[in-house]
Amino acid sequence: MSNSPLFLKALSGERTERPPIWMMRQAGRILPEYRALRASLSGFKELVETPELAAEATCQPIDRLGVDAAIVFSDILTVPEGLGLPYEMIPGFGPKFPKTIESPADLDKLVGPQDAADSLEYVYGAVAASVKRLNGRVPLIGFAGAPWTIFCYMIEGQGSKTFSKARKWLMQEPVASQRLLNLIADTTAIYLKAQIAAGAQAVQLFDSWAGVLSPKLYHEFALPASRRTLAQLSDEQTPRILFAKGASHSMGLVEEADAYGVDWTTPAASARAAYGDLTVLQGNLDPAALYGTPENVSTEVNAMLKDFGPHHIANLGHGLYPDTQLPAVEAFVETVKAFRYADAAAFAK
Amino acid sequence: MSNSPLFLKALSGERTERPPIWMMRQAGRILPEYRALRASLSGFKELVETPELAAEATCQPIDRLGVDAAIVFSDILTVPEGLGLPYEMIPGFGPKFPKTIESPADLDKLVGPQDAADSLEYVYGAVAASVKRLNGRVPLIGFAGAPWTIFCYMIEGQGSKTFSKARKWLMQEPVASQRLLNLIADTTAIYLKAQIAAGAQAVQLFDSWAGVLSPKLYHEFALPASRRTLAQLSDEQTPRILFAKGASHSMGLVEEADAYGVDWTTPAASARAAYGDLTVLQGNLDPAALYGTPENVSTEVNAMLKDFGPHHIANLGHGLYPDTQLPAVEAFVETVKAFRYADAAAFAK
């Protein structure tokens, strides 16, 4: 057994005595200290773009909750901004891009991968400042949006329930779509390598909108683009996690990641059947389960841990909802930390 | 072989020479004659609430596209309105309920099932007017939202990406949630029976937001509520279709319907594996596929028809997007109508 932190041990495929835990959106509005920090600033982007402040937000859940990994406080929309499409974060609405890609000719106006990644120095600064502030307590995860998810925002310019305009682009401009996805994929690979160089010890690719695609379009466009990014990181010796939300129809088709996120609508048994018992899976508590009492949370978490078995990183199946109460979050963390595979006789695999 | 229309033959489980076709949202903004009708009115609700106008919208896709079934032009939000929560349809925003259910005590202020259903006479009028205007050309489908989906709107008062407030209610007010779901289920059963009495020859229950639930909450709340509605229709001799969008984790768990909708993210092979070859399945073309050329549409539709095999009703896996062009829609319809199971040698089952 190595002496590396629990989270990295689990990611490397080693058996651990219990699963590590972290939570998507753990650095954010569920924490009073985050809300206080945020209230002192001009806006969300000031926080993302100021390394010391981002590092403070990154570390808050480690101090408060004792989770086994930190994730750098940032946003998936830094990459389209680096490529030449700046965004605004509008309170009560979400992200909004004043400029979007409207025709294939617009692709010529975008920045190249290296320059785009180079312009995101503040993210690498946030990674380095977070690592310094963490001081070895837990590993830091870097992250980026997957190419398809970033493509959605570059075409639509804001959130959508169906991203039908982005899907229309795939259908009507397949060559330009491929070109844009490749550009995003290559930029994202450089971006994640730079986060690793700045100190990130694992990276996660979020394909938040994989679930709006038919399996056909997912296989044709989104999946190869994610693989293209992940493959460029294969020499990094840094574990890669892919979370393709809503794409349970295609579990097991990507080999370039070291762990796979499972969303809250996918039964653990289905994920295990698709990925096998030895693949590291991450997830997938329903964030709404944290609206329950601490006792109920504990029951659900124990059931989840048994369902996944070893080679598992405990997490939610979607980001924390902002109105989640801390006692429920604490119950999640404590239940995972008290769990022992050795006590669960059914897992003597 | 009976002499009943193709759509009803297929729904009854009879083998047909080709699958029937209709499309979710076929009566609506894709048709210029619908946009003209709509532009002449004060608003969406005038159309829904005036039987002769609703009947006109119902029949437009039959006249224009030659589909094998009509669906009454209406809205799933009539039921919460009948129960005492009126809605407004705000252009560019969607439905908005000025009053919502905020506490269990609010349930006491709601109308009972029979009175709620009785207040929706205009829907039964629209059904009757549609049947008259169709004059036997194709069968008419009546419909309602499934209890969970209606519950979402009664709690949240508007659309949402996650419906986390409604899910919070399930977690924090399970008894009141059950009571509200039962109230909606019973109202919906009476409502659909009245549509059948007015002439609907099939009914569809739309669980549009099934996909935001974890399998656990879906099994505990949404699924039993849909079954409760469907079971009350078992003596009607009228086929029932259940479309639980995003709940592919639970295919095959409901027995009270005569056919099951399949969404566009679920491979036909997965649906057949869960339901078997003899269950009537409906779906599931990606609505974004209709952004392709007519030739591409035809190729994709033929592939889909082969994937589902017999005992299939051709449809989309989600409603038509409003900016879909008619040539693609026409190619969908024509391809299905030209298809013959007898020519697809692989289906000599």
Interface residues (C-beta under 8 A of the other chain):
Chain A: G159 K161 T162 S164 R167 K168 L170 M171 Q172 G211 L213 S214 P215 K216 L217 G246 A247 S248 H249 W264 T265 T266 P267 S270 D286 P287 A288 A289 Y291 G292 N296 E300 G317 H318 Y321 D323
Chain B: G159 K161 T162 S164 R167 K168 L170 M171 Q172 G211 L213 S214 P215 K216 L217 G246 A247 S248 H249 W264 T265 T266 P267 S270 D286 P287 A288 A289 Y291 G292 N296 E300 G317 H318 Y321 D323
